[in-house]
Amino acid sequence: MPIDPSVAIGAELPEVEFSWTASDVLLYHLGLGAGADPEDPRELRYVYERDLQVLPTFGVVAPTFGATEPPRVSFPGVDIDLASVLHGEQGITVHQPLPVAGSARARIRIADIHDKGKAAVIVQESEAVDGAGNPLFTTRSSIFARGEGGFGGHRGPSGSTTLPDRDPDAELLSPTLPQQALLYRLCGDRNPLHADPDFAAAAGFPRPILHGLCSYGVVCKALVDGLLKGDTARVAGFSARFAGVVYPGETLRTRVWESDDRILLTTSVVERDDAPVLADAVLTIH
Ligand SMILES: CCCCCCC[C@@H](O)CC(=O)SCCNC(=O)CCNC(=O)[C@H](O)C(C)(C)COP(=O)(O)OP(=O)(O)OC[C@H]1O[C@@H](n2cnc3c(N)ncnc32)[C@H](O)[C@@H]1OP(=O)(O)O
């Protein structure tokens, strides 16, 4: 049985120890398209060692950074084909600004599995602590496994964020490169869905799609640059649902609604009549 919720839900995965260097951070930022204007001092803070700062979304990739094998969707009670899987949701809460280099360990558990009939939504939570044992960040994510529902589980929540009934306060445009996914995969997600046209076709897409976590990082950076004066330390958390695919080379349009310590947003694809990309998305700030 590909999914056995009685085994999977609550399962703890082996603790992951990981470390990263400034070079990893530089590559991550380049993988998001940073450095397009190398004369902009703010932009240099992402792509040059001097005054380097770290986008908090780096935390979600740090544990597997540099992996060279495709990910496996295999945990206690779950064993499914990578081609059926899409990244469903991602959130991170940062407990301290991420250092430009460091080591940490993370505990990961399968928090829940929702049965959407045509799909299963597998929810993971992780807690990362630094070398001294102090909380570093917490993540919550889900994978959407097409064709894996119908195991008799509960349906789980629907998307829910209500946007204010007014025009957005700002709109941010983020171009992506045609080779964006080929660059981004060097950060540690070698899923062939993002590089191999045959694999993408077998998964139901006309061409390779962009990593969800690439769009997630691109949008977080746009928010930091556009609304927080380029200061990554002001981000307390960022969460979003992946509502539709992005093809490398497309331009992302992010509409934002600001309130006291939260920024609500949606992201869409300019070239495809604002087809949705991120929904239920919230940036929390200090
Ligand atoms: C261990 C390592 C594992 C590997 C991890 C992944 C590795 C990565 O390389 C993979 C990727 O990066 S894939 C790229 C990023 N993700 C995407 O592009 C997905 C974009 N979203 C979609 O295509 C559709 O929304 C889609 C297809 C997700 C859903 O669309 P539909 O099938 O039309 O579904 P819909 O009818 O709208 O909704 C059905 C029920 O599902 C819930 N739901 C929808 N989208 C969801 C999402 N993104 N996350 C979680 N739940 C979601 C809906 O709420 C609905 O449930 P209910 O009826 O109860 O409300």
The ligand as a Gaussian input file, in Angstrom:
#p B3LYP/6-31G(d) Opt

LIG

0 1
 C       10.380000      14.184000       0.306000
 C       10.543000      15.040000      -0.938000
 C        9.337000      15.094000      -1.785000
 C        9.418000      15.929000      -3.014000
 C        8.821000      17.301000      -2.824000
 C        8.550000      18.033000      -4.089000
 C        9.767000      18.224000      -4.921000
 C        9.668000      19.358000      -5.917000
 O       10.741000      19.181000      -6.857000
 C        8.331000      19.392000      -6.617000
 C        7.979000      20.747000      -7.081000
 O        8.621000      21.739000      -6.829000
 S        6.523000      20.868000      -7.995000
 C        6.402000      22.602000      -8.374000
 C        5.660000      23.386000      -7.337000
 N        4.277000      22.999000      -7.186000
 C        3.372000      23.281000      -8.143000
 O        3.693000      23.818000      -9.184000
 C        1.930000      22.901000      -7.865000
 C        1.024000      23.983000      -8.357000
 N       -0.377000      23.654000      -8.037000
 C       -1.150000      22.961000      -8.869000
 O       -0.733000      22.608000      -9.973000
 C       -2.542000      22.652000      -8.430000
 O       -2.920000      23.583000      -7.450000
 C       -2.682000      21.221000      -7.804000
 C       -2.362000      20.188000      -8.890000
 C       -1.718000      21.054000      -6.616000
 C       -4.095000      21.043000      -7.296000
 O       -4.975000      21.334000      -8.340000
 P       -6.275000      20.421000      -8.567000
 O       -5.882000      19.008000      -8.804000
 O       -7.105000      21.118000      -9.599000
 O       -6.931000      20.444000      -7.144000
 P       -8.194000      21.273000      -6.649000
 O       -9.424000      20.686000      -7.277000
 O       -7.922000      22.725000      -6.807000
 O       -8.205000      20.955000      -5.104000
 C       -8.419000      19.635000      -4.636000
 C       -8.206000      19.609000      -3.159000
 O       -6.819000      19.752000      -2.885000
 C       -6.569000      20.948000      -2.115000
 N       -5.384000      21.583000      -2.691000
 C       -5.319000      22.182000      -3.908000
 N       -4.075000      22.631000      -4.113000
 C       -3.357000      22.323000      -3.018000
 C       -2.013000      22.566000      -2.655000
 N       -1.175000      23.240000      -3.432000
 N       -1.592000      22.123000      -1.453000
 C       -2.444000      21.452000      -0.621000
 N       -3.747000      21.215000      -0.923000
 C       -4.179000      21.648000      -2.107000
 C       -7.798000      21.803000      -2.287000
 O       -7.995000      22.650000      -1.165000
 C       -8.885000      20.751000      -2.440000
 O       -9.236000      20.249000      -1.159000
 P      -10.678000      20.658000      -0.527000
 O      -11.695000      20.295000      -1.558000
 O      -10.740000      19.868000       0.708000
 O      -10.592000      22.141000      -0.319000

